[in-house]
Amino acid sequence: MFPILMAVIILVSIIALVGTLYVGRNVNQTIAKYESEGYSSAEEAASLQDHGKKTSFRLLAIIYGVTFLIAIILTAIFIF
């Protein structure tokens, strides 16, 4: 049973890493798109960047929260 749990934890960690890279790539593409289009004002630029940071933080928090929850559940299964 132990090797199966370790395999699941490793798989979930890899999925979390891929999700993190995906979110980071999307944020970078969004910033590059807005920079290439230009802004009408500095206030608009700051607003768009702030929105991107909040969105990416929320997605990363969800990814790592689910990963942590699954790791806790698998550890509890292993102990009991």
C-alpha positions as CSV (number, residue, x, y, z in Angstrom):
1,M,0.0,0.0,0.0
2,F,2.9,2.4,0.8
3,P,4.2,2.4,-2.8
4,I,0.8,3.2,-4.2
5,L,0.4,6.2,-1.8
6,M,3.8,7.5,-2.6
7,A,3.0,7.2,-6.3
8,V,-0.3,9.2,-5.8
9,I,1.4,11.9,-3.8
10,I,4.1,12.2,-6.5
11,L,1.5,12.4,-9.2
12,V,-0.5,15.0,-7.4
13,S,2.7,17.1,-6.8
14,I,3.5,16.9,-10.5
15,I,0.0,18.0,-11.4
16,A,0.3,20.9,-9.0
17,L,3.6,21.9,-10.6
18,V,2.1,21.7,-14.1
19,G,-0.8,23.8,-13.0
20,T,1.6,26.4,-11.5
21,L,3.5,26.7,-14.7
22,Y,0.3,27.0,-16.7
23,V,-1.0,29.9,-14.5
24,G,2.4,31.6,-14.6
25,R,2.5,31.3,-18.4
26,N,-1.0,32.7,-18.8
27,V,-0.2,35.7,-16.6
28,N,3.0,36.4,-18.5
29,Q,1.1,36.2,-21.8
30,T,-1.6,38.6,-20.6
31,I,1.0,41.1,-19.4
32,A,2.9,40.9,-22.7
33,K,-0.4,41.4,-24.6
34,Y,-1.3,44.5,-22.7
35,E,2.2,45.9,-22.9
36,S,2.2,45.5,-26.7
37,E,-1.2,47.1,-27.1
38,G,-0.2,50.1,-25.0
39,Y,-2.3,51.8,-22.4
40,S,-4.3,55.0,-22.4
41,S,-3.3,55.8,-18.9
42,A,-0.9,54.6,-16.2
43,E,-3.9,54.1,-13.9
44,E,-5.5,51.6,-16.4
45,A,-2.2,49.7,-16.7
46,A,-1.9,49.4,-12.9
47,S,-5.5,48.2,-12.6
48,L,-5.0,45.5,-15.2
49,Q,-1.8,44.3,-13.6
50,D,-3.4,44.2,-10.2
51,H,-6.3,42.2,-11.5
52,G,-3.9,39.7,-13.1
53,K,-2.0,39.2,-9.8
54,K,-5.2,38.6,-7.8
55,T,-6.5,36.1,-10.3
56,S,-3.2,34.2,-10.5
57,F,-2.9,34.1,-6.7
58,R,-6.4,32.7,-6.3
59,L,-5.7,30.0,-8.9
60,L,-2.4,29.1,-7.2
61,A,-4.1,29.0,-3.8
62,I,-6.7,26.5,-5.1
63,I,-4.0,24.3,-6.8
64,Y,-1.9,24.1,-3.6
65,G,-4.9,23.8,-1.3
66,V,-6.2,20.8,-3.2
67,T,-2.7,19.3,-3.3
68,F,-2.3,19.8,0.5
69,L,-5.7,18.3,1.2
70,I,-5.0,15.2,-0.9
71,A,-1.6,14.7,0.8
72,I,-3.2,15.0,4.2
73,I,-5.9,12.4,3.2
74,L,-3.3,10.0,1.9
75,T,-1.2,10.4,5.0
76,A,-4.2,9.7,7.2
77,I,-5.0,6.6,5.2
78,F,-1.4,5.4,5.5
79,I,-1.4,6.0,9.3
80,F,-4.7,4.4,10.1
